[in-house]
Amino acid sequence: MIEFGIAARARKKYNMDTMPNRLKEFRDLAGLSMQALAERAGTTASQINKLEKGERRLTLDWMTRLASALGITVGDLLPPREARPADTIQSPPPRQQEAVPGPTLPARDPRDLIPVRSAARGGDEQEMFLADGPIDYIARPHSLRHVRDAYAIYMIGESMFPRFRPGQLLHVNPYKPAQAGAGVVVTKTDNAVLIKEFVRRTETTLVLQQYNPASELKYPLSEIRDLHTVVGLDEP
């Protein structure tokens, strides 16, 4: 198979003996300083330095953020399996090593997983606020098989009952355009999150439907940061 671009050049340079992961490789090839990459990924240069040195585990959440910032896939950050030394693939690090915050990934290819995001109720109009980082990982559903940055999120509250019930785990495609009647996860510029039904979008306004109590909600597009489409769910 012929490879092109940054991923192809990085694969030729790869040396597992001197690099625990491929982050520095791709950062150098992209011509980015640690600070520049940190700004793209929403973190700090210090964290990038720790990740490159292997002092902080390169979790799926980190790989997703960094791959997006570098314009590569999550899998590009993983060492080629044939180039990994045996001790890298036989067992995880001993439990007595320094603990790393966040859930531990199952022993499977991270590309087969998607992160679960958590939210807590707060604010007006049945708004929620996302917790920091993923709280879990689930097997990637078929509807999101090849979707970059896909994730799942728990439904909180009864504002969309009976369409969405509290505790249901919604599967979200951040790139699928919303059609009228689709469930959507909306993130506002103040970081509030809404799970509603998409009605329409005009040049200036986003219109959503809430079920309980039934009402039509209108927001200026200037207050909306992201609009992601729900493509499936798991029962609680």
C-alpha positions as CSV (number, residue, x, y, z in Angstrom):
1,M,0.0,0.0,0.0
2,I,1.4,3.4,-0.9
3,E,1.2,6.1,1.8
4,F,1.2,9.8,1.3
5,G,1.8,13.0,3.3
6,I,2.9,13.3,6.9
7,A,1.8,9.8,7.9
8,A,4.0,8.2,5.2
9,R,7.1,10.3,6.0
10,A,6.7,9.6,9.8
11,R,6.4,5.8,9.3
12,K,9.8,5.8,7.5
13,K,11.4,7.7,10.4
14,Y,9.8,5.6,13.2
15,N,12.2,4.1,15.8
16,M,10.5,2.4,18.8
17,D,13.7,2.3,20.8
18,T,13.9,6.0,21.1
19,M,10.2,7.1,21.0
20,P,7.4,5.6,23.2
21,N,4.8,7.1,21.0
22,R,4.6,9.0,17.7
23,L,3.4,12.4,18.9
24,K,6.7,14.3,18.6
25,E,7.2,12.8,15.2
26,F,4.0,14.2,13.8
27,R,4.4,17.5,15.6
28,D,7.9,18.0,14.1
29,L,6.6,17.0,10.6
30,A,3.7,19.5,11.0
31,G,6.3,22.2,11.9
32,L,4.5,23.0,15.2
33,S,6.1,24.0,18.5
34,M,4.8,22.4,21.7
35,Q,2.9,25.6,22.4
36,A,1.3,25.8,19.0
37,L,0.1,22.2,19.2
38,A,-1.1,22.8,22.8
39,E,-3.2,25.8,21.6
40,R,-4.8,23.7,18.8
41,A,-5.6,20.8,21.2
42,G,-6.8,23.0,24.1
43,T,-4.1,22.1,26.6
44,T,-0.6,23.3,27.7
45,A,2.9,22.9,26.3
46,S,3.8,21.2,29.6
47,Q,1.2,18.5,29.0
48,I,2.4,18.0,25.4
49,N,5.9,17.6,26.7
50,K,4.8,14.9,29.2
51,L,2.8,13.1,26.6
52,E,5.8,13.0,24.2
53,K,8.1,11.7,26.9
54,G,5.7,9.0,27.9
55,E,5.3,10.6,31.4
56,R,1.5,10.8,30.8
57,R,-0.5,8.0,29.1
58,L,-1.6,8.8,25.6
59,T,-5.3,7.8,26.2
60,L,-8.0,7.7,23.5
61,D,-9.2,11.1,24.6
62,W,-5.7,12.6,24.2
63,M,-5.2,10.8,20.9
64,T,-8.5,12.1,19.5
65,R,-7.7,15.7,20.4
66,L,-4.2,15.6,19.2
67,A,-4.9,13.7,16.0
68,S,-7.5,16.3,15.1
69,A,-5.1,19.1,15.9
70,L,-2.4,17.5,13.6
71,G,-4.8,16.6,10.8
72,I,-4.1,12.8,11.1
73,T,-6.0,9.8,12.3
74,V,-6.0,8.4,15.8
75,G,-4.3,5.3,14.6
76,D,-1.4,7.2,13.2
77,L,-0.3,8.0,16.7
78,L,0.0,4.3,17.6
79,P,3.3,2.5,16.9
80,P,3.1,0.1,13.9
81,R,2.3,-3.3,15.5
82,E,5.2,-5.0,13.8
83,A,7.6,-2.4,15.2
84,R,6.6,-2.7,18.8
85,P,8.9,-4.6,21.2
86,A,7.4,-7.7,22.9
87,D,7.2,-6.1,26.3
88,T,5.0,-3.3,24.9
89,I,2.2,-5.7,23.8
90,Q,2.4,-8.4,26.4
91,S,1.2,-6.6,29.6
92,P,0.1,-3.2,30.9
93,P,2.3,-1.2,33.2
94,P,2.6,-2.5,36.8
95,R,-0.1,-1.2,39.1
96,Q,2.6,0.3,41.4
97,Q,3.6,2.8,38.9
98,E,2.3,6.4,39.2
99,A,-1.5,6.5,38.7
100,V,-2.9,8.4,35.7
101,P,-6.3,10.1,36.0
102,G,-9.1,8.8,33.9
103,P,-10.5,5.4,32.9
104,T,-8.2,2.6,31.8
105,L,-8.7,1.5,28.2
106,P,-9.6,-2.1,27.6
107,A,-6.9,-4.2,25.8
108,R,-8.1,-3.6,22.3
109,D,-7.4,-1.3,19.4
110,P,-8.5,2.2,20.5
111,R,-10.0,2.8,17.1
112,D,-12.7,0.2,18.1
113,L,-13.8,2.4,21.0
114,I,-15.6,5.8,21.4
115,P,-15.5,7.9,24.6
116,V,-18.5,8.5,26.8
117,R,-19.0,12.1,27.9
118,S,-20.8,12.9,31.1
119,A,-23.1,15.9,31.8
120,A,-24.6,17.4,34.9
121,R,-27.8,19.4,35.1
122,G,-27.5,23.2,35.6
123,G,-28.7,26.5,34.3
124,D,-32.0,27.4,32.6
125,E,-34.1,25.7,29.9
126,Q,-33.0,22.2,30.9
127,E,-29.3,22.9,30.1
128,M,-26.5,20.6,31.1
129,F,-22.7,21.1,31.4
130,L,-20.1,18.6,30.3
131,A,-17.8,17.1,32.9
132,D,-14.0,17.2,32.1
133,G,-12.8,14.4,29.9
134,P,-14.5,11.0,29.1
135,I,-15.9,8.9,32.0
136,D,-15.8,5.6,30.1
137,Y,-15.4,4.0,26.7
138,I,-17.8,1.8,24.7
139,A,-17.5,-0.4,21.7
140,R,-17.8,1.6,18.5
141,P,-21.4,1.1,17.2
142,H,-21.9,0.2,13.5
143,S,-23.4,3.6,12.8
144,L,-20.2,5.3,13.8
145,R,-17.8,2.7,12.4
146,H,-15.6,5.1,10.5
147,V,-16.6,8.4,12.0
148,R,-13.8,10.6,13.4
149,D,-14.4,12.2,16.8
150,A,-17.6,10.2,17.4
151,Y,-18.7,10.0,21.1
152,A,-21.6,8.9,23.3
153,I,-23.4,11.0,26.0
154,Y,-25.9,10.1,28.7
155,M,-29.3,11.7,28.6
156,I,-29.9,13.7,31.8
157,G,-33.4,14.7,32.9
158,E,-36.8,14.3,31.2
159,S,-37.0,17.3,28.9
160,M,-37.1,15.0,25.9
161,F,-39.3,12.2,27.3
162,P,-40.6,10.0,25.8
163,R,-38.2,10.3,22.8
164,F,-35.1,10.2,25.0
165,R,-35.3,8.8,28.5
166,P,-33.0,9.6,31.5
167,G,-30.0,7.2,31.5
168,Q,-30.1,6.4,27.8
169,L,-26.7,6.5,26.1
170,L,-26.9,8.5,22.9
171,H,-24.5,7.8,20.0
172,V,-23.3,11.1,18.4
173,N,-21.9,11.9,14.9
174,P,-20.4,15.4,15.1
175,Y,-20.2,15.7,11.3
176,K,-23.6,14.5,10.1
177,P,-25.8,17.4,9.0
178,A,-28.9,17.7,11.1
179,Q,-32.2,17.1,9.4
180,A,-35.7,18.2,10.6
181,G,-36.8,15.8,13.4
182,A,-33.3,14.6,14.2
183,G,-32.1,14.4,17.8
184,V,-29.1,16.8,18.4
185,V,-26.5,17.7,21.0
186,V,-26.0,21.4,21.0
187,T,-23.1,23.1,22.8
188,K,-23.5,26.8,23.4
189,T,-20.7,29.3,23.6
190,D,-21.1,29.5,27.4
191,N,-20.4,25.7,27.5
192,A,-24.0,24.8,28.3
193,V,-25.3,21.6,26.5
194,L,-28.7,20.9,25.2
195,I,-30.1,17.6,23.9
196,K,-33.2,18.5,21.8
197,E,-34.9,17.8,18.5
198,F,-33.7,19.8,15.4
199,V,-36.4,21.9,13.8
200,R,-34.6,24.3,11.5
201,R,-31.8,26.8,11.1
202,T,-32.1,30.2,9.5
203,E,-29.3,32.6,8.7
204,T,-29.5,33.9,12.2
205,T,-31.4,31.5,14.4
206,L,-31.3,27.8,15.5
207,V,-34.8,26.4,16.3
208,L,-35.2,23.4,18.5
209,Q,-38.1,21.4,19.9
210,Q,-38.4,20.3,23.5
211,Y,-40.9,17.7,24.6
212,N,-41.4,18.1,28.3
213,P,-42.7,20.7,28.8
214,A,-43.5,21.0,25.1
215,S,-42.0,24.2,23.7
216,E,-40.1,25.6,20.7
217,L,-36.8,27.0,21.6
218,K,-34.9,29.7,19.6
219,Y,-31.3,30.6,19.9
220,P,-29.2,33.2,18.0
221,L,-26.5,31.3,16.0
222,S,-24.0,33.6,17.7
223,E,-24.7,31.7,20.9
224,I,-24.1,28.2,19.3
225,R,-20.7,26.6,19.1
226,D,-21.5,23.0,18.0
227,L,-24.4,21.1,16.6
228,H,-24.0,17.3,16.6
229,T,-26.5,14.7,15.4
230,V,-27.7,11.7,17.4
231,V,-27.6,8.6,15.2
232,G,-28.5,5.9,17.8
233,L,-28.8,4.9,21.4
234,D,-28.3,2.2,24.0
235,E,-31.0,1.5,26.6
236,P,-30.2,2.2,30.3
